[in-house]
Amino acid sequence: MDRLVTTGQFEEALDLGTRNLEDWEGDPEFDFVYGLAALEGGSPNDAVFALERVAATATDGVLRERARLELARAYFVTDNLTAAEILFNVVLTNNPPQNVRQNIKAFLQLIEARRKQQDASFNWSIASVISSDDNINSATSNGLVDTPLIGQIELDRAGSGWPANRRPILQYDNQFVL
């Protein structure tokens, strides 16, 4: 798996690692290489889990620092900007080589730029629609429906004057985005 990662064959390394995960999961060297393969192979959430294990359990200081750096990158890719920023800053305090410091500073600038793009907003809309409902017979057989806000509503057994497959629908969409 290490050879596949070294040669840039991340998807193949991820496939191989996934097949052997049950036997090797928890071994720091395996988890580190598997985490790299997952991060570069398009499975950043799997990378987070593997690299968190290495960062927490590795006794080799170099491996632990490399795992922290790659974990920060995985947090960034999964849009966990706060965790990424904290971990990048932790790695910076350990005086990494100059090229690593430059890369970390670039990531920190990207984090700041992403945060500026995430302005809070409030969106809502109201729409009315007439449409088909092919699951019309799934209603309750009770004559009363208890709702939390309105209380009990008595249903008319005769239904409405609309054909069975045409019902008016009022849709309200209220989305709050932070």
C-alpha positions as CSV (number, residue, x, y, z in Angstrom):
1,M,0.0,0.0,0.0
2,D,2.9,2.3,0.8
3,R,4.3,1.8,-2.7
4,L,1.0,2.6,-4.3
5,V,0.7,5.8,-2.3
6,T,4.3,6.8,-3.1
7,T,3.6,6.3,-6.8
8,G,0.4,8.3,-6.7
9,Q,-2.0,5.3,-7.2
10,F,-4.2,6.5,-4.4
11,E,-7.5,4.7,-5.5
12,E,-5.7,1.4,-5.7
13,A,-4.0,1.9,-2.3
14,L,-7.4,2.8,-0.8
15,D,-9.0,-0.4,-2.3
16,L,-6.1,-2.5,-0.9
17,G,-6.3,-0.8,2.5
18,T,-10.1,-1.2,2.6
19,R,-9.8,-4.9,2.0
20,N,-7.2,-5.2,4.8
21,L,-8.8,-2.7,7.2
22,E,-10.2,-5.3,9.6
23,D,-6.8,-6.9,10.1
24,W,-4.6,-3.8,10.3
25,E,-6.8,-1.0,11.6
26,G,-5.2,0.5,14.7
27,D,-1.6,0.0,13.5
28,P,-0.2,3.5,13.3
29,E,1.9,3.0,10.1
30,F,-1.0,1.3,8.3
31,D,-3.5,3.9,9.5
32,F,-1.2,6.7,8.3
33,V,-0.8,5.3,4.8
34,Y,-4.5,4.3,4.6
35,G,-5.3,7.9,5.7
36,L,-3.2,9.4,3.0
37,A,-4.7,7.0,0.4
38,A,-8.2,7.9,1.6
39,L,-7.5,11.6,1.6
40,E,-6.0,11.6,-1.9
41,G,-8.4,8.9,-3.2
42,G,-11.6,10.8,-2.6
43,S,-12.6,9.5,0.9
44,P,-11.7,12.3,3.2
45,N,-14.0,11.1,6.0
46,D,-12.2,7.8,6.1
47,A,-9.0,9.7,6.2
48,V,-10.1,11.7,9.2
49,F,-10.8,8.5,11.2
50,A,-7.5,6.8,10.3
51,L,-5.4,9.9,10.9
52,E,-7.1,10.7,14.2
53,R,-6.1,7.3,15.4
54,V,-2.5,7.9,14.4
55,A,-2.3,11.4,15.9
56,A,-3.7,10.0,19.1
57,T,-1.7,6.8,19.4
58,A,1.5,7.0,17.5
59,T,4.6,6.7,19.7
60,D,6.9,7.9,16.9
61,G,7.0,11.7,17.2
62,V,7.7,12.2,13.5
63,L,4.8,10.0,12.4
64,R,2.5,11.7,14.9
65,E,3.4,15.2,13.6
66,R,2.9,14.0,10.0
67,A,-0.4,12.5,10.9
68,R,-1.4,15.8,12.6
69,L,-0.5,17.8,9.4
70,E,-2.4,15.4,7.1
71,L,-5.3,15.3,9.6
72,A,-5.5,19.1,9.5
73,R,-5.6,18.8,5.7
74,A,-8.4,16.2,5.9
75,Y,-10.4,18.5,8.2
76,F,-10.0,21.3,5.7
77,V,-11.2,19.0,2.9
78,T,-14.3,18.0,4.9
79,D,-15.0,21.6,5.7
80,N,-14.2,21.3,9.4
81,L,-12.4,24.7,9.3
82,T,-12.1,25.2,13.0
83,A,-10.5,21.8,13.7
84,A,-8.2,22.4,10.6
85,E,-7.1,25.8,11.8
86,I,-6.4,24.5,15.4
87,L,-4.4,21.6,14.1
88,F,-2.4,23.6,11.6
89,N,-1.5,26.0,14.3
90,V,-0.4,23.1,16.6
91,V,1.9,21.8,13.9
92,L,3.3,25.3,13.4
93,T,4.3,25.5,17.1
94,N,6.5,22.5,16.6
95,N,8.7,24.3,14.1
96,P,8.3,22.3,10.9
97,P,10.5,22.8,7.9
98,Q,10.1,26.0,6.0
99,N,8.2,24.5,3.0
100,V,5.7,22.9,5.5
101,R,5.3,26.3,7.2
102,Q,4.6,27.9,3.9
103,N,2.0,25.3,3.0
104,I,0.3,25.7,6.4
105,K,0.2,29.4,6.0
106,A,-1.4,29.0,2.6
107,F,-4.1,26.7,4.1
108,L,-4.7,29.2,7.0
109,Q,-5.3,31.9,4.3
110,L,-7.7,29.6,2.5
111,I,-9.6,28.9,5.8
112,E,-9.9,32.7,6.3
113,A,-11.2,33.2,2.8
114,R,-13.8,30.4,3.1
115,R,-15.0,31.9,6.4
116,K,-15.5,35.3,4.7
117,Q,-17.6,33.6,2.0
118,Q,-19.9,32.0,4.6
119,D,-22.1,35.0,5.4
120,A,-25.2,34.4,7.4
121,S,-28.4,34.6,5.4
122,F,-32.1,34.1,5.8
123,N,-34.1,32.7,2.8
124,W,-37.8,31.9,2.5
125,S,-40.4,31.5,-0.2
126,I,-44.0,30.7,-0.6
127,A,-45.4,28.8,-3.6
128,S,-48.7,27.2,-4.5
129,V,-48.8,24.2,-6.8
130,I,-51.5,21.9,-8.3
131,S,-50.0,18.5,-8.8
132,S,-50.7,14.8,-8.9
133,D,-50.5,12.5,-5.9
134,D,-50.4,8.8,-6.7
135,N,-50.4,7.9,-3.0
136,I,-53.7,9.5,-2.2
137,N,-55.1,6.5,-0.3
138,S,-52.5,6.6,2.4
139,A,-54.5,8.9,4.7
140,T,-55.6,8.1,8.2
141,S,-58.9,6.3,8.7
142,N,-59.5,8.4,11.9
143,G,-61.9,11.3,11.7
144,L,-59.6,13.4,13.9
145,V,-56.0,14.4,13.4
146,D,-54.1,15.8,16.4
147,T,-51.5,18.4,15.4
148,P,-49.1,20.0,17.9
149,L,-49.7,23.7,16.9
150,I,-53.4,23.7,15.9
151,G,-54.8,21.0,18.0
152,Q,-57.4,18.5,16.7
153,I,-58.6,18.8,13.2
154,E,-61.8,17.0,12.0
155,L,-61.5,15.5,8.6
156,D,-64.4,15.7,6.1
157,R,-65.2,12.1,5.1
158,A,-66.5,13.3,1.7
159,G,-63.1,14.7,0.8
160,S,-62.8,17.6,-1.6
161,G,-64.3,18.2,-4.9
162,W,-60.9,17.6,-6.7
163,P,-60.5,14.5,-8.7
164,A,-58.7,11.7,-6.7
165,N,-55.4,12.2,-8.5
166,R,-55.4,16.1,-8.5
167,R,-55.0,18.0,-5.3
168,P,-54.1,21.6,-4.5
169,I,-50.9,21.8,-2.6
170,L,-49.6,24.8,-0.7
171,Q,-45.8,24.7,-0.1
172,Y,-43.9,26.9,2.3
173,D,-40.2,26.8,2.4
174,N,-38.3,28.6,5.1
175,Q,-34.5,28.1,5.2
176,F,-32.2,29.7,7.7
177,V,-28.5,29.5,6.7
178,L,-25.6,30.4,8.9
